[in-house]
Amino acid sequence: MDKIITFEDFTKVDLRVGTILEVNDFPEAHNPSYQLIIDFGELGIMKSSAQITTRYSKEDLLNRQIVAVVNFPKKQIAKFMSECLVMGAVNKDDVYLLRPETKVKNGAQVS
């Protein structure tokens, strides 16, 4: 454990549950990626770029609930503006998306 944060630091991270509405190929990205359109309920619709093409097909992702950080600054990736960071557990070169055990309301806060 290299980096210790305070509880106050942790409370600044806004983790929310959203549902992937749309998945598109992203050939302009440097690494194989998808463009995701995600519904966060009252927070609205946000876009994200995700390097998860080796583990997930577009069909696997459609309508899937995920967990994402929604309060990062926007990041330009090629001609795409990423607005949130989808969370996943990394095992070697695979990323396993984090998601609720059962369906929950879009925009639900993770704490």
GIURVEN-V247183 format. One record per residue. N is the residue number from 1. RES is the residue in three letters. PSI is psi in degrees with one decimal (* if undefined). BURIAL is + if it has 24 or more other C-alpha atoms within 12 Angstrom, else -. D_CENTER is the distance of its C-alpha to the mean C-alpha in Angstrom with 2 decimals. Layout:
# GIURVEN-V247183
n:res:psi:burial:d_center
N:RES:PSI:BURIAL:D_CENTER
N:RES:PSI:BURIAL:D_CENTER
This chain:
# GIURVEN-V247183
n:res:psi:burial:d_center
1:MET:103.8:-:23.80
2:ASP:-36.2:-:24.12
3:LYS:116.7:-:22.42
4:ILE:130.7:-:23.49
5:ILE:162.9:-:22.01
6:THR:165.2:-:23.66
7:PHE:-37.4:-:22.61
8:GLU:-40.4:-:22.71
9:ASP:-45.8:-:20.13
10:PHE:-39.3:-:17.77
11:THR:-14.4:-:18.43
12:LYS:-19.9:-:17.14
13:VAL:121.2:-:13.48
14:ASP:97.7:+:12.10
15:LEU:128.5:+:9.66
16:ARG:157.9:+:9.33
17:VAL:136.1:+:9.07
18:GLY:165.3:+:8.41
19:THR:129.8:+:9.80
20:ILE:119.2:+:9.09
21:LEU:-29.7:+:12.36
22:GLU:140.6:+:12.72
23:VAL:124.4:+:12.04
24:ASN:147.4:+:14.18
25:ASP:153.9:-:15.55
26:PHE:70.0:+:15.23
27:PRO:-20.2:-:18.63
28:GLU:-15.4:-:18.91
29:ALA:148.4:-:16.26
30:HIS:-39.6:-:18.12
31:ASN:148.9:-:16.29
32:PRO:125.2:-:15.51
33:SER:164.4:+:12.18
34:TYR:153.8:+:10.93
35:GLN:124.4:+:10.32
36:LEU:138.8:+:8.15
37:ILE:120.6:+:9.65
38:ILE:133.9:+:8.23
39:ASP:117.5:+:10.97
40:PHE:34.4:+:10.88
41:GLY:-124.5:-:14.64
42:GLU:-22.2:-:16.84
43:LEU:-17.6:-:14.30
44:GLY:-166.4:-:14.19
45:ILE:134.5:+:12.17
46:MET:157.0:+:9.55
47:LYS:149.5:+:8.67
48:SER:147.3:+:6.27
49:SER:133.4:+:7.88
50:ALA:129.1:+:7.01
51:GLN:71.8:+:10.15
52:ILE:22.9:+:10.30
53:THR:-22.6:+:13.45
54:THR:-27.4:-:15.85
55:ARG:-32.2:+:14.54
56:TYR:137.5:-:13.32
57:SER:165.8:-:15.29
58:LYS:-37.7:+:14.32
59:GLU:-36.5:-:16.32
60:ASP:-32.8:-:14.53
61:LEU:-29.3:+:11.18
62:LEU:127.7:-:13.01
63:ASN:12.3:-:13.23
64:ARG:137.4:+:11.10
65:GLN:142.5:+:9.65
66:ILE:172.0:+:6.46
67:VAL:135.8:+:5.99
68:ALA:153.1:+:4.23
69:VAL:123.8:+:6.92
70:VAL:1.8:+:8.51
71:ASN:28.4:-:11.68
72:PHE:156.3:-:11.38
73:PRO:152.1:-:13.75
74:LYS:149.0:-:12.90
75:LYS:126.0:-:13.17
76:GLN:123.2:-:15.29
77:ILE:107.8:-:14.62
78:ALA:-125.0:-:17.78
79:LYS:18.1:-:18.35
80:PHE:135.3:+:14.77
81:MET:109.6:-:13.40
82:SER:129.5:+:9.73
83:GLU:-9.4:+:9.32
84:CYS:166.3:+:6.15
85:LEU:112.8:+:4.31
86:VAL:133.6:+:1.48
87:MET:142.7:+:5.07
88:GLY:157.2:-:7.83
89:ALA:132.2:-:11.59
90:VAL:127.7:-:13.49
91:ASN:104.7:-:16.87
92:LYS:-117.3:-:18.96
93:ASP:0.4:-:17.20
94:ASP:145.4:-:14.95
95:VAL:127.8:-:11.38
96:TYR:113.4:-:11.18
97:LEU:140.4:+:8.04
98:LEU:139.5:-:8.69
99:ARG:159.1:+:9.92
100:PRO:154.5:+:13.01
101:GLU:-36.4:-:16.33
102:THR:163.6:-:17.49
103:LYS:133.6:-:16.33
104:VAL:170.7:-:15.95
105:LYS:133.9:-:16.05
106:ASN:135.0:+:13.08
107:GLY:-4.8:+:12.58
108:ALA:135.9:+:14.02
109:GLN:138.6:+:13.80
110:VAL:128.0:+:13.11
111:SER:*:-:16.13
